[in-house]
Every structure is written in C-alpha cells, then in structure tokens.
Amino acid sequence: MRQAWRWICVTMMAAAPACAQHYPIVPVPGSPHGIFTMMQDSQSAIWMGTIDDALRFDGQHFYSLRPYGFPRETPNSFAEDSDGGIWIATQGTDANGGSNRGGLYRYQAGRVEKVFSGDGLTVMALAPGIMIGAIGTEINGRPAYGDLYLFRKSNGNWIAARVAEEQADHLTLDHQGDVLFPCPGGWCEIAKWQLLQWHDSGSPLEIQKHPGSPLIERVLRDRYGCMWFRAEAFASYQCPADAKPKLIPESISQFDASAHLEEAPDGRVLTLVSLALGRPGSLRVATGSNGLPEPIDTAMVAKDGTIWIGAESGLYRFMYPFNLEYWDKEYGAESPYALLRNAKGIFASSFGILKLNDGRGRWSLLPGTEGLGGMLVPGPHETFLSATRNNLAQLSPEGKVIASSAIADDLSAGSFMARTQNGDLWLGRNGLYRVIEQGNRFTLHAERLPDVRILDLQYDSVHDTLWACGGNEVDFRKNGVWGRITQKDGLLDLACGSIGIEQNGDVWVGYRVNAVSWIRNPTSGHPVIQNYTRWLNDVVPNSGAHFVSVDARGRLWLGTDVLRFADADAARAGDWIKLDEQDGVAPPWVDGHPFLSDPDGSVWFGTTHAVVHFSPPDDFAARFPPPPVFIAGFSLGQNLATLADAVGSIPHNADVVAHVGSLQFDRRNALHIRYRMLPEQTSWVYTSDLNLHLGKLRWGHHTLQVQAQLATGPWSAAAEQPVSVPWPIWLSWPMLLGFTVAAGAAAKEGRRLRKRRRARAKKTFPELAEWRLTALSSELLELDGTLLDSRFQIGRVLARGGFATVVEGRDLKEGGRASAVKIFRQELIDKDWMARRFRQEVLALATIHHPNVVRIYGHGTTPAGSPYLVMEFVDGKTLRQVLEEGRLALEQTASYLRQTGNALDEIHAHGVCHRDLKPENLMIRNASNPGEELVLIDFSIAIVKDPDETLHGLSRAAGTLYYMAPEQAIGYADSSTDIYSLAKIVMEMLTGQRLSTLLPNASMDLPARVREFLSGLPVTLSSPAIELLSSALEFDPSRRPKAAGEFSARIALDLESQPSMTESQSPRSSAD
C-alpha cells in the first residue's frame, strides 16, 4: 500500500496542472452551445451533438441536420460506415418537444433515415457493410446494461440482429477490431472474427469476461496493449507489465459524467474533466487556470493534433496542445524587451528584471531591479548584464547588483549588447563602444566608426565575428578589423533593424519596414545579397523586423506584425509561414529583440502582452503532409449554406458559392487552395479563400475539383463534387435535335428549289449575271454615282446577299477613301427582325477597333428609306479563294488561325458573337505584306448579348448551315458557337476538304472520329491540341473551349513547330 501511494504521489507531481501558464485555447465563432459528443469523419469534418441536434463542422461553417430530417434528440455517438453514411446513436429528450425515445439514425445525400428505435448508447463501424451498436435497456425504470446489435447491409437496407442481451455499455474497438465494453462484473470483449461470422444462427457468441469495477463506463485498449478504464469518479490504466490497474490522480479524473476516454491518432490517451493527454506516468494536464473553458463536456484530438473541446459555452480549439504556452500580465509577464537563459533560470526584462519561477507558474520581479532592464546578455560566473538608455549593470541570478554605471542618455532607440567568447563586452547606441569593467564600475571606449545609430548587435561565436546593424549599413568586426556592407553591395536603401546569423555564417538582415536580406559570404569582401520585399507594401501596424533569429535546429524566426518562421532553404526561397492569433500567437513586441533559442529546439519570444514558449516538432518547418480537404456545402444567392451532398440541381441564375472544408489548423496560414470547374475550366485557380465564389454556372453537368497544399508540400488528392444546372426546355436534347433536323430538312428543300430555278433560268435566259445583279434593284441603279449624306459616293455593285447588297463607295471627307457600302433590302425594312439586325451590326462594329476585324466608318438611310452601313474596303482574297488555290502552308495556317482567334477574342470581349464564321468571311489583305494579314468581315447576323435582351442571347436562327453549331438551330449562340465554326475551318485548312467529306455520316460521334482522324495525319499535333480541336466540335456547347485565342494559340504552336514538308507529305495530300 505504501508503494502504491508513493506511485500516486509521483504521478500527481508528473501530471499536476501547469499552475498558471496559459494555453492557446481559442473559441470558435458561431458555434452551438452544449456540445456533448464529437467525431471526425474520413474527410476530416467534425460531427457534433448538442441537446437536440446533430451538426457537421467543416472548419468554418456549422451545418445542422435538422433540415434533413433529424429529430430533436440528443446524440450519444457518431460513426461512419463504408459507404460514407453517418450513423448517430441518440437518446430521446423532452427538450423542445423531443420524442424521448431515441434510436439509431443514418445520414447520407441530404436525408436522415431512422434505422432502429431505442436508447442508442454507442454505434461503431465494424467492417464494410457491418455496424455494431449498444442499445440501452431499463430495469424497473432505471438504466441497465444495453443489448448488443449487429447491423448488416442487405439489398440497400440495414438489417438488425441482436447479438447479446443486457450485456453492453459504451463500445470501443481496439486496433485489431475486437469489441470492448463494460459489462456486469467488469469488462468484456468479443473477437472481431466471431462477429463477422455470426449470422443470427441462434448460437451464442463467445464473450470473454474480465473482472473489474462495476462502476466502469468505458474501457479502451491502446495500440501498445495498455488497458484504460473510465468511470465517472475515477480513471485507471493497466499495461502488460503491470500486475494490477493504477489509478490516475483524482485531481484530474474526478467528476466526468461522460466518462470520456479515447486514443489520439499519435497513441496518446485523452481523458476529462481536467483535460489530460499522454501516456502512463507522463500525462499533460490543462485546467481552468490554464484557460480551459469550464465546464467541458467532450473533447477530441483531430488528425492534425489539434484538440477540439465541446463545452456548455460552445466549441473551442486547443492549438499545439502543451507545446505552446504563454504568461501574460496576470502572471507577471508584460511586454518583454529581451529574454535570457543561463544556468540559474530564464530571465526577461520589462519594467525591471523578471525571472520565471521553478514551478513555471509566473514571472517574479527580482528585488531591487526596478528601473533596470533593456538588453540582457550572459556575464561571467552565471551573472548577466543589463543595459538601458541610461544605465549599464551586472547582476547576480538573484538580482543583486554587482557592478553598475550610469551612462548618458544619447536619445538612442536603446542600448544593445554583445559579449564575445574572449569576454569582450560591446555596447551599441548612437555609436559603438567597447565596455571595460573596473571594479564595480564600467567605462566606455568609443570605436572609430562613422557615426551610426546601432539597432542590433550580435556575435557569431562559430566564426568569431561581431555584427552591428545601424543606419542603412551593416558593420562587422573580424580578426580585429572592421568591415562594412552597404547598398553598393546590394543591401536595400532601408534602415537596418535586426540581425540573425546562421550556423554556416550567412547573415540575415531585418529592416525597420517589412523586408529582409540574406547575405552569403558576408565577410569575404564580395558578399552575395538577395533581398525579399514581398511584404514591403503591406499596410499593417507594428511593421518592420523586430527580430530575425536562428534557433538551435537552424530554423529562422522573423518577428514583424506577425511571427514568421522557415527552415533555411524555405527562407532563401521566400517561403515563410505565418503564426498569428488563430494559432494562439499575439503579434511580437515592437521594442527590443525579445527572442531566445533553447538548446532543446524550443523558442521563447515576447508579444505585445506576454512571454510565449513554443516547442515545435523538429520537422515543423520542413514536413508538410497533404492536408485534408473536402467540398462541404454550397450557398445559392442569399440562401443559407447547404450540405454539398444534399444539393440537387442548381438554378441557372443563382450566384453560387462553394464552401471548402479543411480541419487542417496546424500551420493553417500556410494552407493553399486551388480549384477548377470541369469540363469548361481545365486550368487551376489558386486562392487562400475557403469560400469559392463561382458566380452563375452554365447549363449542363459540371464537376468541381478542389485540392489543398500545406506550405510547399504536395497537393492533396482532388476532392470532387458533381454539380448540375438543368437546361431550359428549349435547349433540351430532344428539342435541339428536333430543331436541327427541321433546319436540315428546310435547307435541303431550299437547295432543291434553288437548283430547279437555276436550271430553268439557264434554259430561258443567257448568262447575264452582272446585269441581273444590278437590275434586281431599281434603287441601286438610281444611286449609282450619287452621294449619301453628302459624304459617301456610291459606285458599282460588288455582291448581293439575302439581307443586303454591297456596292463600292468613296468617303469624300477622308480624301476619297475606298469603302464598302452595304445597303439593306428596302422590302424588309418594315420588319422588326430586319430593323433589329441593322441596329445590332452598327452597335457591334462601332465598339470594335482591331487589325483583324473590319472597321465601320458610318451609317444612315438612303433617300428611298433603306438602311445602309459604310465599312472598311478590304482589298484581297477570301480564305475560300486561297484554299481553292491549294497553296496553304502550315506556317500560313498557323498565322491565319492565330489572327482569327485574336479577332474572335476581341469581338467576344465586346459581347458579340459572329455566328457566320466561314472561309468566305475571312479576307486576306493584298496591302503591305500580301497574303499575311487576315480580316474578319460580314457581321450581318452578329448577335449582341446585352442586358436589355428579353431572352438573354436568343434570337432567330441564322448562319451558313455547314459551319453552324447545332444550337444555332434555335437561335442560341455564345463564344463556343464561333469556336465550333472555327474548328471546321481549321480542319479545312489542314486537309483542303470539308469534314462532311472526310468523315461522312458523322453525327454525335464527330469529336471521337476527329480525334482518331487527327492522330493519323502527317502533321504531329500534341494530345492537348487534338483534345482542344475535337472538343470544339462537341454537340453540347458547355463542353467546348470558351476562349478562341487560347484555342488558336495552342494549335498554332504545334503547327509552327512542324518540320518543313514536301507537297506529297502535306496534310492536304494525305487527306486526298
């Protein structure tokens, strides 16, 4: 018994609450109150239960399950099955009208279903398609041990079978999958293989029983084989080498009504109500005096090591548990100026000299040191030295003044000291001084350096070099000789504020603004300097590098408006990681250099109101595993966020925000996100915002992909969420197909009738085409040679189309500049459709000025009332004429393709779709460099998508049938419509033949057949180029590329990289 009590006393000392230092326990905004149970699922989301609700937490949003059918019952336990369904074991509650019955519920895809009725104690996943649960029972109205049930999935349903009666309390699984639970007379276990083979055959299971306390409510076997037992009033454990259970001190294990007990991902064990985490004999404890909220009801160690705490007052986040601690004014520490460790303890300067007491509970002012402080450096024989603006003193560890001298206040920013390995003491102020101790006094001897205001003084003991930071230069003393590094060597023209020295002798300079410099070979006379100014323009309080230091592990620490750290390689690459308030770290203190590196790799630093001690893992600045990430929910317009798997189809006009979830809170400021919406968006969009503003989505099916990265580590596997925006009825597949068939039939009949009329005309009249062209319009005969609006002189007829006739023109106000005048048919002007076409073309062309797009000079109305439009006259050939000559080289094809893509990008940027892109509407100029410059002409049926349009982009079907995209059959067009036509032109330029000739009878399989065809051409196109070209011919416009310039540039790049070809090797010859 005496030995047992001795062990308990030792354990109480080892596990005693950490007196008074605070831990970074941060409240989570907007969290529900009264959280009783929590679980982290496979995506890393946290599920939590309150008195009458179950919620999912994605790291920033809380999603209640009540809208999806969850009743007003109290969750006791959560589990996740192999299909991703979330099971909830509940007890009924009378709160808010609850059923007071409870049961097992399952949530998936926006729906909560009740699987079983009863008082749910615990539910756990045993194997794929198999769950196990404990359902409470009563004897004479009092709770009794529960029944044990297996739930198997069969044909989509979960079938329950009772395994044992009145045997089980709360369940746990060990690392073998065996089931453990308190049972009458102690605790019990059932081997996993027995449960998997049991099929309600009536044969009893072999339940292995172990003696123990009847008060036990939970039992746990950890990965090391230790058994842990938890009751409301006590906790104990027994490892394989222990003869019997050992009690955990009552001071940290009493009065936990939930009898909480769980194993953390790293093998440590967590118990409540004082929060205790650790292994046998080495528990770390947090209590209310350390900042723990009281009372707490549950806690959980997440996969990243963060402890999540559920309390009556809400949800809390315990950051870097027991590795980050701080002391504020309440515990004696306030605004430290400098920190020092020697063999006698840890000291800080503030309003005097402070020392951390042996229990690490508070900082105490050393008697007689009021008014002393400033910089601290080690002195001889366990003493230390203190320097302020007007005093220099040597003190014993108890605060006794051994030597002291008043020094004149030179209005400097402070006094900075360094002590070399041979005992020399240096003092930097408005000038640099060697300090000589004479008895109990000090004398200062000025060093012969240019007047300089010293703001930091550091000694490199490895390379025996003294460094001084002042003004816009850095001075150093090596082998008794001073050297200087200036702007001429590459330093920034900024005031130096602090110096850090790496073990290899490289020097880091922090400036009084947010910038740093790295100096290699600093004392060689030829330093190599790299400057980092990424934060230079940040407008923040307390800007500037208050300290830049290197710890015992070689990590760099930079104190600016926030604390930053990096290993040496990352710092040189400019990849610093930030720690701030969400990590539980307040901004570093502005004055002095309050930073201390301990030999164990931990660091001490001062903030605006506290002293902080941080013991990061050795690989804290180097190891960045892929962080968990998932798509948690969507917000549509002003509506509340909805769970992602509950979102059905999304309205076309809804502003969509996707909420990304991640419970990566360890180094959360280094969390990067990238996303894309397939198929239209193949490039990643990078952001640090977890709320992705996607705007209004296009009709069709999309897939949102999201990845996460921690600092410079690897990207996580992509999380995906399908999203569907229903097509309007007029754009459904049956309607589109019907319109296409109807348009095709009408076009075929029209060609047949025109062919018959031409044949009849040949038999009756001679070939007088030009005469007939002019004679068809008496108005044109009357206009020949006249002036329109006293400016445009009309000439001969150039061409006639279905809507208008084009004639030669001269712009007399511009020196007779040649132009083309399009005069629209008078018999159509009374029709709204015609009138709108004319307004569209004028408005569309007037806003566009691009070398590859035809220019508009003016417009008006003829004396007879016909609208006319005056355009640039392009002297040259159409692309159709060039193709018929059969002399198009790959370089020409690439050039024409790039220019067409640029032209389309320009008109699309103005909200214009051409809708009649074909070789006849692409002119090749004769001027300047003949055959090189291409111009897009004829916007007769361009469509302008403006806000005043009633149907947002719909107008009558128009265009040349072969080059038309399918959606033009119902008048719809967007940028992908023109890209569809351009893809057909590209194929024609490459082969000299139309696709209908190359791939006869192609329909919905056109993209696949084009991929196959392009792979056999002598032209070597890359896989991305082939995919672009084939996808541009997709029937569904949402699956096509949207940017004509990018589309053209990718294909043109491949064509330009081709070797020269003979005529017999050309694509045209191959296609023939």
Secondary structure, 3 states (H helix, E strand, C coil): CHHHHHHHHHHHHHCCCCCCCECCEEECCCCCCCCCEEEECCCCCEEEECCCCEEEECCCCEEECHHHCCCCEEEEEEEECCCCCEEEEEEECCHHHCCCCCEEEEEECCEEEEEEECEEEEEEEEECCEEEEEEEEEECCEEEEEEEEEEEEECCEEEEEEEEEEEECCCEECCCCCEEEEECCEEEEECHHHHHHCCCCCCCCCCEEEECCCCCCEEEECCCCCEEEECCCCEEEECCCCCCCEECCHHHCCCCCCCCEEECCCCCEEECCCEEEEECCEEEEECHHHCCCCCEEEEEECCCCCEEEEECCEEEEECCCCCEEEEEHHHCCCCCCEEEEECCEEEEECCCEEEECCCCCCEEECCCCCCCCEEEEECCCCCEEEECCCEEEEECCCCCEEEEEECCCCCCCCCEEEECCCCCEEEECECEEEEEEECCEEEEEECCCCCCEEEEEEEECCCCEEEEEECCEEEEEECCEEEEECHHHCCCCCCEEEEEECCCCCEEEEECCCCEEEEECCCCCCCEEEEECCCCCCCCCCCCCCEEEECCCCCEEEECCCEEEECHHHHHCCCCEEECHHHCCCCECCCCCCEEECCCCCEEEEECCEEEEECCCCCCCCCCCCCCCEEEEEEECCCCCEEHHHCCCCCCCCEEEEEEECCCCCCHHHEEEEEEEECCCCCCEEECCCEEEEEECCCEEEEEEEEEEECCCCECCCEEEEEEECCCHHHCHHHHHHHHHHHHHHHHHHHHHHHHHHHHHHHHCCCCHHHHHHHCCHHHHHHCCCEECCCEEEEEEEEECCCEEEEEEEEHHHCCEEEEEEEECHHHCCCHHHHHHHHHHHHHHHCCCCCCECCEEEEEECCCCCEEEEEECCCEEEHHHHHHHCCCCHHHHHHHHHHHHHHHHHHHHCCEECCCCCHHHEEEECCCCCCCCEEECCCCCCEECCCCCCCCCECCCCCCHHHCCHHHHHCECCHHHHHHHHHHHHHHHHHCCCHHHHCCCCCCCHHHHHHHHHHCCCCCCCHHHHHHHHHCCCCCHHHCCCCHHHHHHHHHHHHHCCCCCCHHHCHHHHHC
